[in-house]
């Protein structure tokens, strides 16, 4: 597994300038994520949300619920892309982590327009479309000391393995 962070280069800017940068970088970062996580490449992608999340969710009932976790399966790539775009946008209030059922590909999001992308070791690394606006960091060495991509921890104790 490899772990990359794609993020806007807006730190240290005043609020108006940061918002302008983030408005330009949100679709750039969404395109990076969508290049790896799309239904044409992997039809097993799904979104997970824990019970009690305070952010907005997809505007429909979950496809499945399991131990306090709601699972949403995107109907098509347009819906999936909108979930990615909205989750990266720091001003939208929408948050929808994505995972693959067949490999380790996944994406989580930060509060400031970041996408934290888990990829297979043999996937090519993401490339910034504009190095002045979007940075990409290889943070794979942090996988060993984190549980970010291990799954959801708040599953009902009766459903967990012992």
Protein Blocks (a to p, Z undefined) as FASTA:
>chain_A
ZZddddddfehiafklmmmmmmmmmmmmmmmmmmmmcfklomkbccdddehiabdcdfbd
dfbdeehiacdddfbfklmmmmmmmmmmmknopacddddfkbmbdcdddfeopacddddf
klccdddfblklbccddfklmmmmpcklnocfkbcfklpcZZ
